[in-house]
Amino acid sequence: MNSATPYNQMGGGVSSVVGGAGPSTSQVLAQQDSVIRQQDQALDQLSNSIGTLKGMGRQIHGELIDQSSLLDDLEQGVDTTHASMKANNSKLNKLRKATKDNWLYCTILLLIVALIVVLYFVITD
């Protein structure tokens, strides 16, 4: 602003005379009251926003607790299934080995029977 003018702008747009009679006390108080009301409205909006965020935070917390519980149940189920599969694989390996051994015994038995049949035909001739 030009320093030669007798007026300066204040924050709220009210001008005052420099070196002369300025705004009255009631005008200054009214301006301050208006600024305080605006700040109160802004603080109320901020308070409402914070309340909304608090509610959202509580919902997220509850959801995380539920998800954690579900993950714990899933982990327990996976561990149980893993242990069961390990035990079943062990049993399957034993059965496979026993079946392989039984096949060998059956083959030996069949060869003995075949040998007896051949010997019978050789001796009876």
C-alpha positions in Angstrom: 0.0 0.0 0.0 1.0 3.6 -0.4 2.3 5.0 2.8 0.8 8.4 2.1 -2.8 7.1 2.6 -4.3 7.4 6.0 -5.8 3.8 5.9 -4.3 0.4 6.5 -6.1 -2.9 5.8 -6.7 -5.1 8.8 -7.1 -9.0 8.6 -10.9 -8.9 8.4 -11.2 -6.2 5.8 -12.1 -3.4 8.3 -10.1 -0.3 7.6 -8.9 2.0 10.3 -7.6 5.6 10.2 -3.9 5.9 11.0 -3.3 8.7 13.4 -7.0 9.6 13.6 -10.2 8.2 15.0 -10.1 4.4 14.3 -12.9 1.9 14.4 -15.0 1.9 17.5 -14.5 -0.7 20.2 -17.8 -2.3 19.3 -16.7 -2.7 15.7 -13.4 -4.3 16.8 -15.3 -6.6 19.2 -17.8 -7.5 16.5 -15.0 -8.3 14.1 -13.2 -10.5 16.7 -16.5 -12.2 17.6 -17.0 -13.0 13.9 -13.5 -14.4 13.6 -14.0 -16.5 16.7 -17.3 -17.8 15.3 -15.6 -18.8 12.1 -12.8 -20.5 14.1 -15.4 -22.3 16.2 -17.2 -23.6 13.0 -13.9 -24.8 11.6 -13.1 -26.5 14.9 -16.5 -28.1 14.9 -16.0 -29.4 11.4 -12.5 -30.7 12.4 -14.0 -32.4 15.5 -16.7 -34.1 13.4 -14.0 -35.3 11.0 -11.9 -36.6 13.8 -15.0 -38.4 15.2 -15.6 -40.0 11.8 -12.0 -41.1 11.6 -12.2 -42.5 15.1 -15.2 -44.6 14.2 -13.5 -45.8 11.0 -10.4 -46.7 13.1 -12.6 -48.7 15.5 -14.2 -50.5 12.5 -10.8 -51.3 11.0 -9.5 -52.5 14.4 -12.6 -54.8 14.7 -12.1 -56.1 11.2 -8.4 -56.8 11.9 -9.2 -58.8 15.0 -11.8 -60.8 13.0 -9.3 -61.4 10.2 -6.6 -62.4 12.7 -8.9 -64.9 14.3 -9.7 -66.4 10.9 -6.0 -66.6 9.9 -5.2 -68.3 13.2 -8.0 -70.9 12.5 -6.7 -71.3 9.0 -3.1 -71.8 10.2 -4.3 -74.4 12.7 -6.2 -76.2 9.9 -3.2 -76.1 7.6 -0.9 -77.5 10.4 -3.3 -80.3 11.1 -3.7 -81.2 7.4 0.1 -81.1 7.0 0.6 -83.5 9.9 -2.1 -85.8 8.6 -0.6 -85.8 5.1 2.9 -86.6 6.6 1.5 -89.5 8.5 -0.5 -90.8 5.5 2.6 -90.5 3.2 4.6 -92.5 5.7 1.8 -95.2 5.8 1.7 -95.1 2.0 5.5 -95.6 1.7 5.3 -98.6 4.1 2.4 -100.1 2.1 4.2 -99.6 -1.2 7.3 -101.3 0.2 5.1 -104.1 1.7 3.4 -104.5 -1.7 6.7 -104.6 -3.5 7.9 -107.3 -1.1 4.7 -109.3 -1.5 5.1 -109.2 -5.3 8.5 -110.7 -4.9 7.2 -113.4 -2.6 4.4 -114.2 -5.1 6.9 -114.4 -8.0 9.1 -116.8 -6.0 6.1 -118.9 -5.1 5.0 -119.1 -8.8 8.5 -120.0 -9.9 8.7 -122.8 -7.2 5.3 -124.2 -8.5 6.6 -124.0 -12.0 9.7 -125.9 -11.0 7.7 -128.6 -9.3 5.5 -129.0 -12.4 8.6 -129.2 -14.6 10.2 -131.7 -12.3 7.1 -133.8 -12.2 6.9 -134.0 -15.9 10.7 -134.8 -16.1 10.4 -137.6 -13.5 7.2 -139.2 -14.9 8.6 -139.5 -18.4 
